[in-house]
Amino acid sequence: MKTAKLADMFKGWFVGNFEPTIYRTNDVEVAIKEYSAGDYEEAHYHKIATEITVIQSGRVKMFDKIFNSGDIIVVEPNDATDFTALEDTVTIVVKIPGANNDKYLVEEEK
């Protein structure tokens, strides 16, 4: 048996190829992430992984749409979006496969 604290995990990721992790694998990544109102993540995409985000509580903006508690968003490879927490929010995120170095920032057009 193993035990851990979510607060000790890398940005809420507790399954995947992270340090620390409760279960190390490249097959999948799983996180519970907490955001404060106004938190923002730059637009990015994955070339390999599909990322499934469940809005457990709160309200966010992704793909220029508003998502609320209970909504599930499937972000497929090459789908690019930024992320804004419109209020304090908790998400559950599953990324399949757990592809290392598969996060690409969207470059602004000049």
C-alpha atoms as one frame of an Amber mdcrd trajectory, in Angstrom:
protein
   0.000   0.000   0.000   1.100   3.568  -0.751  -0.339   6.837   0.472   0.383
  10.444  -0.415  -1.027  13.948  -0.161  -2.362  15.675  -3.259  -0.726  18.886
  -2.026   2.668  17.188  -2.396   2.130  16.207  -6.029   3.459  18.189  -9.013
   0.749  20.773  -9.862  -1.961  18.269  -8.881  -0.685  15.479 -11.162  -0.664
  12.274  -9.111  -0.515   9.624 -11.872   2.062   9.911 -14.641   5.742  10.425
 -15.194   6.179  13.213 -12.615   8.263  13.719  -9.509   6.753  13.092  -7.090
   3.914  10.807  -8.150   1.878   8.103  -6.448   1.911   5.941  -9.604   4.597
   6.363 -12.275   3.534   5.531 -15.831   3.665   6.955 -19.340   0.325   5.333
 -20.232  -1.873   8.026 -18.680  -1.696  11.175 -16.569  -4.304  12.120 -13.953
  -4.593  15.314 -11.920  -6.900  17.213  -9.632  -6.090  20.867 -10.156  -7.196
  23.845  -8.085  -7.379  27.341  -9.541  -8.172  30.724  -8.037 -10.424  33.139
  -9.898  -8.345  34.859 -12.572  -5.732  32.114 -12.951  -4.695  31.816 -16.582
  -2.818  29.254 -18.664  -1.422  30.263 -22.050  -2.858  28.728 -25.198  -1.260
  25.383 -25.927  -1.911  22.094 -27.656  -0.703  18.507 -27.637   0.431  16.649
 -30.737   0.002  13.166 -29.254  -2.251  13.215 -26.186  -5.977  13.663 -25.773
  -6.778  15.666 -22.639 -10.107  15.239 -20.868 -11.036  17.962 -18.375 -13.946
  17.681 -15.951 -15.054  20.893 -14.261 -15.646  19.541 -10.759 -16.570  22.957
  -9.368 -16.360  26.513 -10.588 -16.491  28.139 -13.992 -13.825  28.420 -16.705
 -13.314  29.772 -20.197 -11.772  27.483 -22.827 -12.150  27.623 -26.621 -13.832
  31.030 -26.132 -16.734  29.243 -24.390 -17.844  29.183 -20.760 -17.896  25.818
 -18.985 -19.482  25.144 -15.589 -19.415  22.516 -12.867 -20.243  19.119 -14.357
 -19.062  19.940 -17.882 -16.560  17.619 -19.584 -14.262  18.956 -22.304 -12.308
  16.607 -24.584  -9.287  18.340 -26.097  -8.010  16.231 -28.974  -4.503  16.349
 -30.464  -3.775  19.685 -32.165  -6.805  21.424 -30.536  -5.374  24.642 -29.091
  -6.922  26.616 -26.253  -6.021  28.849 -23.381  -7.659  28.493 -19.961  -9.075
  31.104 -17.607 -10.613  30.342 -14.217 -13.580  32.714 -13.990 -14.063  31.803
 -10.329 -12.359  29.474  -7.881 -12.340  26.162  -9.740 -11.395  22.518  -9.291
 -10.781  20.340 -12.347 -10.062  16.666 -12.848  -7.778  16.097 -15.823  -6.929
  12.852 -17.626  -4.346  12.863 -20.402  -3.998   9.806 -22.655  -1.317   8.764
 -23.330   0.964  10.363 -20.773   3.283  11.703 -23.461   6.300  13.500 -22.009
   7.198  16.865 -23.557   3.928  16.995 -25.532   2.899  20.565 -24.609   3.337
  23.196 -27.307   2.607  26.876 -26.694   0.676  28.653 -29.411   2.829  31.416
 -30.836   1.104  34.726 -31.376   0.914  35.906 -34.966   2.961  39.043 -35.579
